[in-house]
Amino acid sequence: MSKQYTSSEPSEEQHKTRERIIAAASKVLAEKGYDATTLREISREAQAGPGLVHYYFGGKDALLVEVLQAAGQQFHQRMEHLIQQVPADQSLETFLTQLSERVGQEAEVYRLRYESFSLGLHNPVIAPAVRERLAQRREEIGSVMAKVMENTERTEGIKGPSVDPKILAALLLSLFDGLALQKILDPTFDLDASYQLLERMLRCLFSGHE
């Protein structure tokens, strides 16, 4: 993960520098992939010295995790805001639609996620960061699904079965990543049909139907 900073550089300036490096890394990594990307290219894109990239992040592995975390948090914030804005009975459909559309709109994010999984399996340095990011994704999905379940119960007037949002989030995370992988590797894969079936399955679960 990123380092703790002891520089005399003002904290606001530190934040801006880190955000600029993360944005540059996201662009370069998306264009060239993890293996072909160098820290020098990232520093050039960020208009920051290579030493600053090392100072703030330590290396490419940690920077990859930071890029994924930033993208995930931005998407989660959009989802939470959207769920609050749409009618309660449309919250599940809206959430799943956004996830499905994200595969096409941000395919590079998914590609980088898969690269991080591979690194996490073989690199003991990056493994804890990947594990932490997975836990954060489960928490993010769980918080949204808890709201969706609350909306479903309120609008339909039916108290469904007790479902642990954290367990549900773990299952959904596997589905989301697996479906995205199939679509990215096989453009003919019917992602929409898969998400439509998933929506029906979740509605049955929330309503208490077997």
Stockholm file with secondary structure:
# STOCKHOLM 1.0

chainA/1-210         MSKQYTSSEPSEEQHKTRERIIAAASKVLAEKGYDATTLREISREAQAGPGLVHYYFGGKDALLVEVLQAAGQQFHQRMEHLIQQVPADQSLETFLTQLSERVGQEAEVYRLRYESFSLGLHNPVIAPAVRERLAQRREEIGSVMAKVMENTERTEGIKGPSVDPKILAALLLSLFDGLALQKILDPTFDLDASYQLLERMLRCLFSGHE
#=GR chainA/1-210 SS CCCCCCCSSCHHHHHHHHHHHHHHHHHHHHHHCTTTCCHHHHHHHHTCCHHHHHHHHSSHHHHHHHHHHHHHHHHHHHHHHHHHHSCGGGHHHHHHHHHHHHHHHTHHHHHHHHHHHHHHHHCTTTHHHHHHHHHHHHHHHHHHHHHHHHHHHHHHCCCCCCCCHHHHHHHHHHHHHHHHHHHHHCTTSCHHHHHHHHHHHHHHHHHTCC
#=GC SS_cons         CCCCCCCSSCHHHHHHHHHHHHHHHHHHHHHHCTTTCCHHHHHHHHTCCHHHHHHHHSSHHHHHHHHHHHHHHHHHHHHHHHHHHSCGGGHHHHHHHHHHHHHHHTHHHHHHHHHHHHHHHHCTTTHHHHHHHHHHHHHHHHHHHHHHHHHHHHHHCCCCCCCCHHHHHHHHHHHHHHHHHHHHHCTTSCHHHHHHHHHHHHHHHHHTCC
//
